[in-house]
Amino acid sequence: MNFDEIITKSEIILIEGGKKFGKLSLALHKCNGKKTLIFSLYQKPIFLKRLSAVSNLKDELIQKTLSQFKFLTLKEDWLEYKIKYGYDFLLEDIKRAIKEFEPKNVIFHRLDLIFSSHFNDNISVFMEKLLKIKEEFECKIFITAFSNEENDTI
């Protein structure tokens, strides 16, 4: 079985790497031009800058994916909501957006940024709830994260 066959059969794909290693580019390429929803943990101006760099690539599949995608980014005061309500408010937004947009692929861009070191005990709970959302909707999930030991739970 080759890499593309593995990606095709997989329902959840974790893409790890260092800073500016092409994690988002790879995820967009592997979406194969299908309807895609992106949840970026970067704030909107930073994500748009990153997306602009990716959109300048001459990759046909990335261009096709970008022609039919939607993205959501965190609000500036998301940390206040996380402290006040836990992760449930974010999971409900994710669920609502997937239900409304009906994507074939969902990319969680830099999911590791949502977890600070003192919240690491919540990663498992968050991931379990995310998997339940995935089971409810028919879509493939891509998760991009920075490679480090703190993100092993993801």
PAZAPA-4460 file (N, C-alpha, C; in steps of 0.05 Angstrom, whole numbers, plus 32768, in hexadecimal, padded with zeros to 4 digits):
% residues 154
    n_x    n_y    n_z   ca_x   ca_y   ca_z    c_x    c_y    c_z   seq   type   mol
   8011   7FE9   8000   8000   8000   8000   8012   8019   8000     1      M     A
   800C   802C   7FEE   801C   8044   7FED   8010   805A   7FFE     2      N     A
   801E   8071   8000   8016   8087   8011   7FFA   8092   800A     3      F     A
   7FF5   8096   7FF0   7FDB   80A0   7FE7   7FC4   808D   7FEE     4      D     A
   7FC9   8073   7FEC   7FB4   8060   7FF4   7FAF   8061   8012     5      E     A
   7FC4   8064   8021   7FC0   8066   803E   7FB0   807F   8045     6      I     A
   7FB6   8096   8039   7FA7   80AE   803E   7F8A   80AB   8035     7      I     A
   7F86   809F   801F   7F6A   809B   8015   7F5A   808A   8028     8      T     A
   7F65   8076   8033   7F57   8064   8045   7F54   806F   8062     9      K     A
   7F66   8080   806A   7F66   808B   8085   7F50   809F   8088    10      S     A
   7F44   80A0   809F   7F2F   80B4   80A5   7F39   80CB   80B6    11      E     A
   7F4F   80C6   80C5   7F5B   80DB   80D5   7F79   80DB   80CF    12      I     A
   7F84   80F1   80C7   7FA0   80F3   80C0   7FAD   8109   80D0    13      I     A
   7FC3   8102   80DE   7FD2   8116   80ED   7FEB   811D   80DD    14      L     A
   7FEF   8136   80D8   8006   8140   80CA   8016   8151   80DD    15      I     A
   802D   8147   80E5   803F   8155   80F7   8057   815F   80E9    16      E     A
   8063   8175   80F3   807B   817F   80E7   8084   8198   80F5    17      G     A
   809A   81A2   80ED   80A5   81BB   80F8   8097   81D3   80EC    18      G     A
   80A2   81EA   80F4   8097   8204   80EB   809B   8206   80CC    19      K     A
   8085   820D   80BE   8085   8211   80A1   8090   81F8   8092    20      K     A
   8088   81E0   809B   8090   81C8   808D   807B   81BF   8078    21      F     A
   8065   81CE   8075   8052   81C7   8060   803B   81B5   806A    22      G     A
   8036   81B6   8084   8020   81A5   808F   8005   81AC   8082    23      K     A
   7FFF   81C6   8081   7FE5   81CF   8075   7FE5   81C8   8057    24      L     A
   7FFB   81CD   8049   7FFD   81C7   802C   7FF7   81AA   8027    25      S     A
   8004   8198   8037   7FFF   817B   8033   7FE2   8174   8038    26      L     A
   7FD7   817F   804E   7FBB   8179   8054   7FA9   8182   803D    27      A     A
   7FAD   819A   8033   7F9C   81A4   801D   7FA0   8193   8004    28      L     A
   7FB8   818B   7FFF   7FBE   817A   7FE7   7FAF   815F   7FEA    29      H     A
   7FB0   8153   8002   7FA4   8139   8006   7F86   813A   8008    30      K     A
   7F7A   8152   8009   7F5D   8154   8008   7F52   814F   7FEC    31      C     A
   7F64   814C   7FD9   7F5D   8144   7FBD   7F48   8156   7FB0    32      N     A
   7F48   8170   7FB6   7F36   8182   7FA9   7F19   8180   7FB2    33      G     A
   7F14   8172   7FC8   7EF9   8170   7FD2   7EF2   8186   7FE5    34      K     A
   7ED9   818A   7FE9   7ECF   819E   7FFC   7EDC   819B   8017    35      K     A
   7EE8   81B1   8021   7EF8   81B0   8039   7EF2   81C7   804C    36      T     A
   7EF1   81C0   8065   7EED   81D3   807B   7F07   81D4   808B    37      L     A
   7F11   81EC   8090   7F2A   81EF   809F   7F24   81FE   80B9    38      I     A
   7F2C   81F2   80CF   7F2C   8200   80E9   7F49   8206   80EF    39      F     A
   7F50   8220   80EF   7F6B   8228   80F5   7F6D   8233   8111    40      S     A
   7F81   822B   811F   7F85   8235   813A   7F95   824F   813A    41      L     A
   7F9D   8258   8122   7FA9   8272   811F   7F92   8286   811E    42      Y     A
   7F98   829F   8126   7F84   82B3   8122   7F83   82BB   8105    43      Q     A
   7F6D   82C7   80FD   7F67   82CB   80E0   7F7D   82D8   80D0    44      K     A
   7F89   82EE   80D9   7F9E   82FB   80C8   7FB6   82E8   80C3    45      P     A
   7FBE   82D9   80D7   7FD5   82C7   80D4   7FCD   82B0   80C2    46      I     A
   7FB5   82A5   80C6   7FAD   828F   80B5   7FAA   8298   8097    47      F     A
   7FA0   82AF   8092   7F9D   82B9   8077   7FB9   82BC   806A    48      L     A
   7FCC   82C5   8079   7FE8   82C7   806F   7FF3   82AC   8068    49      K     A
   7FEE   8298   8079   7FF7   827D   8074   7FE9   8271   805C    50      R     A
   7FCF   8276   805A   7FBF   826C   8044   7FC7   8279   802A    51      L     A
   7FCF   8292   802A   7FD8   82A0   8012   7FF1   8293   8007    52      S     A
   8003   828C   8019   801C   827E   8010   8016   8263   8004    53      A     A
   8003   8254   8010   7FFC   823A   8005   7FEE   823D   7FEB    54      V     A
   7FDD   8251   7FE8   7FCE   8254   7FCF   7FDF   825C   7FB8    55      S     A
   7FF8   8266   7FBD   800A   826C   7FA8   8019   8254   7F9D    56      N     A
   8016   823D   7FAA   8022   8225   7F9F   8014   821D   7F85    57      L     A
   8022   8211   7F74   8017   820A   7F59   800C   81ED   7F5A    58      K     A
   8001   81E4   7F70   7FF7   81C9   7F72   7FDA   81C9   7F6B    59      D     A
   7FD3   81B8   7F58   7FB8   81B7   7F4D   7FA3   81AE   7F62    60      E     A
   7FAA   819A   7F72   7F98   8190   7F87   7F93   81A5   7F9D    61      L     A
   7FA8   81B3   7FA4   7FA5   81C9   7FB8   7F93   81DE   7FAD    62      I     A
   7F97   81E6   7F94   7F87   81FB   7F88   7F69   81F3   7F87    63      Q     A
   7F65   81DA   7F7F   7F49   81D0   7F7E   7F3C   81CF   7F99    64      K     A
   7F4B   81C7   7FAE   7F41   81C6   7FC9   7F3A   81E3   7FD2    65      T     A
   7F4C   81F6   7FCC   7F48   8211   7FD5   7F30   821E   7FC6    66      L     A
   7F28   8213   7FB0   7F11   821E   7FA1   7EF7   8217   7FAE    67      S     A
   7EF7   8205   7FC1   7EDE   81FD   7FCE   7EE3   81F7   7FEC    68      Q     A
   7EEC   820B   7FFA   7EF2   8207   8016   7EE6   821E   8026    69      F     A
   7EE4   8219   8040   7EDB   822D   8053   7EEE   822B   806B    70      K     A
   7EF4   8241   8078   7F06   8240   808F   7EFA   824F   80A6    71      F     A
   7F01   8246   80BE   7EFA   8254   80D7   7F13   8256   80E7    72      L     A
   7F16   826D   80F5   7F2D   8272   8106   7F23   8279   8122    73      T     A
   7F36   8279   8135   7F2E   827F   8150   7F2B   829D   8154    74      L     A
   7F18   82A5   8165   7F15   82C1   816C   7F2C   82C9   817F    75      K     A
   7F32   82E2   8180   7F48   82EC   8190   7F44   82E5   81AE    76      E     A
   7F2B   82E4   81B7   7F25   82DE   81D3   7F1E   82C1   81D9    77      D     A
   7F27   82AF   81C7   7F1F   8293   81CA   7F29   8287   81E4    78      W     A
   7F40   8290   81EE   7F4B   8285   8207   7F38   828A   821F    79      L     A
   7F2B   82A1   821F   7F17   82A7   8234   7F00   8293   8232    80      E     A
   7EF7   828D   821A   7EE1   827A   8217   7EEA   825E   821F    81      Y     A
   7F03   8257   8219   7F0E   823C   8220   7F0F   8239   823E    82      K     A
   7F18   824E   824C   7F19   824D   8269   7EFD   824C   8275    83      I     A
   7EEB   825B   826A   7ED0   825D   8274   7EBF   8244   826F    84      K     A
   7EC1   8239   8256   7EAF   8223   824E   7EBD   8209   8247    85      Y     A
   7ED8   8209   8249   7EE6   81F0   8241   7EE6   81EF   8223    86      G     A
   7EEA   81D7   8218   7EEB   81D3   81FB   7ED0   81CF   81EE    87      Y     A
   7EBC   81CB   81FE   7EA1   81C4   81F3   7E97   81DA   81E0    88      D     A
   7E9C   81F3   81E6   7E92   8208   81D5   7E9F   8206   81B9    89      F     A
   7EB8   81FF   81B8   7EC7   81FC   819F   7EBD   81E4   8190    90      L     A
   7EB9   81CE   819E   7EAF   81B5   8192   7E93   81B9   8186    91      L     A
   7E83   81C9   8193   7E68   81CF   8188   7E6A   81E0   816F    92      E     A
   7E7C   81F3   816E   7E81   8203   8156   7E8A   81F1   813F    93      D     A
   7E9C   81DF   8145   7EA7   81CC   8131   7E90   81BC   8126    94      I     A
   7E80   81B1   8137   7E6A   81A0   812F   7E56   81AF   811E    95      K     A
   7E4F   81C7   8126   7E3C   81D8   8117   7E47   81DE   80FB    96      R     A
   7E61   81E6   80FA   7E6D   81ED   80E0   7E6E   81D5   80CD    97      A     A
   7E74   81BD   80D7   7E75   81A5   80C6   7E59   819F   80BC    98      I     A
   7E46   81A1   80CE   7E2A   819C   80C6   7E20   81AF   80B1    99      K     A
   7E27   81C9   80B3   7E1E   81DD   80A0   7E2C   81DB   8085   100      E     A
   7E46   81D7   8085   7E57   81D7   806D   7E58   81BC   805F   101      F     A
   7E55   81A7   806E   7E55   818B   8063   7E6E   8185   8053   102      E     A
   7E86   8189   805F   7E9F   8184   8050   7EA5   8167   804E   103      P     A
   7EB6   8160   803A   7EC1   8145   8038   7EDA   8142   8049   104      K     A
   7EE7   8159   804E   7F00   8159   805E   7EFE   8170   8072   105      N     A
   7F0A   816B   808A   7F0C   8180   809E   7F29   8181   80A6   106      V     A
   7F35   8198   80A5   7F51   819C   80AD   7F51   81AC   80C7   107      I     A
   7F5E   81A1   80DB   7F63   81B0   80F4   7F80   81B9   80F2   108      F     A
   7F83   81D2   80EA   7F9E   81DD   80E6   7FAA   81E6   8100   109      H     A
   7FC0   81D9   8107   7FCF   81DF   8120   7FBE   81DB   8139   110      R     A
   7FB1   81C3   813A   7FA0   81BD   8151   7FAF   81BE   816B   111      L     A
   7FC9   81B9   816A   7FD9   81B9   8182   7FD9   81D4   8191   112      D     A
   7FD3   81EA   8182   7FD4   8204   818E   7FBD   8209   81A2   113      L     A
   7FA8   81F9   81A1   7F92   81FC   81B3   7F98   81F3   81CF   114      I     A
   7FAC   81E1   81D1   7FB3   81D6   81EB   7FCD   81E3   81F6   115      F     A
   7FCA   81F0   820C   7FE2   81FA   8219   7FEB   81E4   822D   116      S     A
   8003   81E5   8236   800E   81D0   8246   7FFD   81C9   825F   117      S     A
   7FF1   81DD   826B   7FE1   81D7   8283   7FC5   81CC   827C   118      H     A
   7FBE   81CA   8262   7FA5   81BF   825A   7FA8   81A4   824D   119      F     A
   7FC1   8198   824D   7FC6   8180   823F   7FB4   8168   8248   120      N     A
   7FAA   8169   8261   7F99   8153   826A   7F7F   8153   825B   121      D     A
   7F78   8169   824D   7F5F   816B   823E   7F62   8162   8221   122      N     A
   7F7A   815D   8218   7F7E   8155   81FC   7F6F   813B   81F6   123      I     A
   7F71   8127   8207   7F64   810E   8202   7F46   8111   8201   124      S     A
   7F3A   8120   8213   7F1D   8125   8213   7F15   8133   81FA   125      V     A
   7F24   8148   81F2   7F1D   8157   81DA   7F1E   8145   81C2   126      F     A
   7F34   8134   81BF   7F37   8123   81A8   7F21   810E   81A7   127      M     A
   7F18   8103   81BE   7F02   80F0   81BF   7EE9   80FD   81B4   128      E     A
   7EE3   8115   81BD   7ECB   8123   81B4   7ECD   812A   8196   129      K     A
   7EE5   8130   818D   7EE9   8136   8171   7EE4   811D   8160   130      L     A
   7EED   8106   816A   7EE8   80ED   815C   7ECA   80E6   815A   131      L     A
   7EBB   80ED   816F   7E9E   80E9   816F   7E91   80FA   8159   132      K     A
   7E9B   8113   8157   7E90   8125   8142   7E97   8119   8126   133      I     A
   7EAF   810E   8123   7EB7   8102   810A   7EA5   80EB   8103   134      K     A
   7E9E   80DA   8117   7E8C   80C3   8113   7E70   80CC   810A   135      E     A
   7E68   80E3   8113   7E4D   80ED   810D   7E4B   80F8   80F0   136      E     A
   7E61   8102   80E6   7E61   810D   80CB   7E74   80FD   80B9   137      F     A
   7E6E   80FB   80A0   7E80   80EC   808E   7E94   80FF   8082   138      E     A
   7EAB   8101   808F   7EC0   8112   8085   7EDB   8107   808F   139      C     A
   7EF0   810E   8080   7F0B   8106   8088   7F17   811D   8098   140      K     A
   7F26   8117   80AD   7F31   812B   80BE   7F50   812C   80BA   141      I     A
   7F5A   8144   80B6   7F77   8148   80B5   7F7E   815A   80CD   142      F     A
   7F92   8153   80DC   7F9B   8163   80F2   7FB8   816A   80ED   143      I     A
   7FBE   8184   80ED   7FDA   818C   80EB   7FE3   8196   8106   144      T     A
   7FFB   818E   810D   8006   8196   8128   8024   8198   8126   145      A     A
   802F   81A9   8137   804C   81AC   813A   8056   8193   8149   146      F     A
   806C   8188   8140   8077   8170   814D   8085   8177   8167   147      S     A
   807B   816D   817D   8089   816E   8196   807C   815A   81AA   148      N     A
   808A   8155   81C0   8081   8141   81D3   8066   8148   81E0   149      E     A
   8060   8161   81E3   8047   8169   81F0   802F   8161   81DF   150      E     A
   8033   815D   81C5   801C   8157   81B3   8019   8139   81AE   151      N     A
   8027   8129   81BD   8026   810C   81B9   8009   8101   81BC   152      D     A
   7FF9   810D   81CE   7FDE   8104   81D2   7FCD   8108   81BA   153      T     A
   7FD2   811E   81AB   7FC2   8123   8193   7FC7   810C   817F   154      I     A
***
